[in-house]
Amino acid sequence: MDERIQWLSRGVELPVLDYKLLDRWIMAVAERYGRIVGALTYMFCDDEEILRVNREFLQHDYYTDIITFDDCRGKLLRGDMVISLDTVRSNAGIQQVSYEDELLRVIIHGVLHLCGINDKGPGEREIMEMNENHALEIYRDIQNNTLQK
């Protein structure tokens, strides 16, 4: 695994994923946006932990799938992402997609935020979804060893 990207968990098991593949994917997506991967930390947790983080740091009183803390320096991507596996699982059911696909979407969602893509303003959600979908295509290409380096 790339030492610039840390995969941690608090109160939940670390998801069973190919973390080397995820590292390559994140670096490829960052490169697409003219960025370089610096120190990134992913913290997987449950709903209660993400609610605590949301209240403490953002003064928001609701559950969410991901919170991204941006610490970028110019083109260098740096930040911490907290992901609730409970909410990811719930959203996968609502969206009628697999848990893994929804988890991949959320993982890259944080990176896209760090690349400057927002999803709160008018029309921004659609732009984010388009970028998530393109990033997932990059993931599949790397997974299938078809992405040229």
DARALIN-V763941 format. One record per backbone hydrogen bond with DSSP energy under -1.0 kcal/mol. CO is the residue of the C=O (numbers start at 1). NH is the residue of the N-H. If there is no record, write none. Layout:
[[CO | NH] [CO | NH]]
This chain:
[[2 | 5] [4 | 40] [6 | 42] [8 | 44] [15 | 17] [17 | 19] [18 | 22] [19 | 23] [20 | 24] [21 | 25] [22 | 26] [23 | 27] [24 | 28] [25 | 29] [26 | 30] [27 | 31] [28 | 32] [29 | 33] [30 | 35] [31 | 34] [36 | 77] [39 | 79] [40 | 6] [41 | 81] [42 | 8] [43 | 83] [44 | 10] [45 | 85] [46 | 50] [47 | 51] [48 | 52] [49 | 53] [50 | 54] [51 | 55] [52 | 56] [53 | 57] [54 | 58] [54 | 60] [65 | 84] [67 | 82] [69 | 80] [73 | 76] [75 | 36] [76 | 73] [77 | 38] [78 | 71] [79 | 41] [80 | 69] [81 | 43] [82 | 67] [83 | 45] [84 | 88] [85 | 89] [86 | 90] [87 | 91] [88 | 92] [89 | 93] [90 | 94] [91 | 95] [92 | 97] [98 | 102] [99 | 103] [100 | 104] [101 | 105] [102 | 106] [103 | 107] [104 | 108] [105 | 109] [106 | 110] [108 | 112] [109 | 113] [110 | 114] [111 | 115] [112 | 117] [113 | 116] [121 | 124] [123 | 127] [124 | 128] [125 | 129] [126 | 130] [127 | 131] [128 | 132] [129 | 133] [130 | 134] [131 | 135] [132 | 136] [133 | 137] [134 | 138] [135 | 139] [136 | 140] [137 | 141] [138 | 142] [139 | 143] [140 | 144] [141 | 146] [142 | 145]]
